[in-house]
Amino acid sequence: MTTATNYAPELLVQTWFNTDRPLFLSSLRGRVVVLTAFQVLCPNSIASGVPQAQRIYETFEPKDVAVIGLHATFEHHDAISAAVIKAFIKEYRLKFPIALDQPNPASPIPHTMERYKMRGTPSLVLIDRHGLVRKHAFGAVDDLRIGAEIGALTQESDTAILARSSAA
């Protein structure tokens, strides 16, 4: 698992789905956050990233792990709308909160994707209970490995986290 100690930047979101209010990473402290970036037109997102996020959502207790999908439109901007994403969510029966990344007028790369320096989709970011980015992966991630890493983060003591952040 990556041992980075940088704080996760807040998400810059155009629209939220599957939640009745906007989510802020700062309000999710105390839980591990799994941020999964995807695109509805990305075959690897459909084959691995999105189904994995749903499995994580169904496996871990919401009090311990928050799963957030991030639709990061960095190509085919004219084909993707909130209605398309809403239909995709319904078709795939996704239950976890999903954010539509805020477009960047100065770049084809949307704001949150740029903030996290994502290389493409699918991307997965693990954020520990104190808001530190602990893993940043591009492409498919093995279910067993990511499950073990999430489980370890839910069990990590506050002392270990504080020691890690003060060593940086």
N, C-alpha and C positions, 0 to 999 in steps of 0.2 A: 504494500500500500504506500502511496506517496505520503511523505511526511512534511509537506509544505505547511507553513504556518502563516499564510496570508489570509486576511479576512475576506470572506466572500462579498463581492459588491452586490448591492441591492439590484433587483430585477427592474428593468425599465419596460413597462408593459402597456400595450395599446388596449387590449381587451382580455378579460378573464372568462374562462368557461369552467363549469362544474364547481363553482363556488359562489356563494352569495355576497362575497366581499373580496376586495383585493387582499392578497397575501404579501407580507413583508418578511424577509428573512430574519430581521431583528425580532419579530414577534414569534418566530419559531425556535428561538434559542431554548435549549433544554432537550431538543429532539435532533436526531440525525436527519439531514435533508438530502434527498436524492433528486438531483436536477437532471432531467433527461431532455436534451435538445433533439428535435426531429423536424422533418418536413413531410407533408403528405405525399409529395411526388418523389421521395427518395426511397428506392427499393430497399436499401439496408435499414432505414428507419422502420419500414413496415415489417421487414423480416425479423429484425432483432431488437432494436431500441424500444419501440412502442410496446410490443408484447412483454418484454422484460420489465418495463416500468409497471405494467399492469400486474405482473406476477409479484413484484416487490410490494406493490400496494396491497395485494391480497394476502401476502405472507406475514408482514410485520404489523405490529400493533400501532395504530395511529398516534398513540401517546408517546411512542418511542421513535417512530420514523415518519417523516412527511415526504411524500412523493409529489413532485411538481414537474409537469411536462412543459416544455418551452418550444412553441412552434417558431423556428427561426427562418424566416423567408429571406434567402439570400440569392435566389434565382427564381425566374418565372413569376416575378412580382405581380404582373397583370392577371395571372391565373388564380391567385390565392386571395381569398377574401374571408371575412369572419363567417360567412354563410357556408363556405367550403369546409372550413375547419369544424364548424358545428355539425355538419353532415358527417364528416369523418369520425368525429367523436361518437356520434350516435351509431353509425355503422359498425364501429369496432367495440362498442359498448364500454368505452373508457369511463372510469369512475373517479380518477384522481384529478385534482385541479390542473388546468392547462392555461398557460399564458401565451398570448400572441405577442411576440417580441415587437418592441416599438421600432418603426422604420427610422432609418437615418437618412435625412435628405442629402447629406454630403457623401454617402457611400452606399453601395448595394448591400453591405453587411449591416444588419440591424444592431441597435445599441447594446442589448444584453450580450449577444453573441460576440460583439467586439470587446466589451468589458471583460469577458471571460477568455478572450483570445482563442475562441473555438476555431478549429480548422475545418469543420464541416459537420455533417450529420450522418449518423447519430453520434452524439457526444454525451458523456455522462460525467457529472460532477458530484462528488460526495463531500458534504459539509458536516463537520462534527457539531456536537451539542453547544459549542461555544462560538460557532460561526466561522471556523477556520476551514479553508479548502484543504481536504485531505487526499483527494484523488481527482484527476482530470484525465479522462480517457476519450479517445476518438476511435470510432468503429465499434464493432461487436465486442462485448465483454462477457466472459464466461459466467453463467448463472451461479455456479457453485462458489467461484472465487468472490464474486461481488456480494453474494449472500453472506459469506464468511466475514468479509470486510465490514459490511453493515452491522452484522452481529457483534463484531469486536468493538466497533465504535459505540454501539449502544451500551456496552459493558465497561467501557473505558472510564477509569476513575477521574474525578476532577483534578486530583493531584498530578496525574500523568499528563493531562491536557495542559495544565498551567506550567508544568516543567518544560514541556515541548515548546510552548509559546514564548517562555522567557529565555530559552536557549537560542532563539533566532535573533 
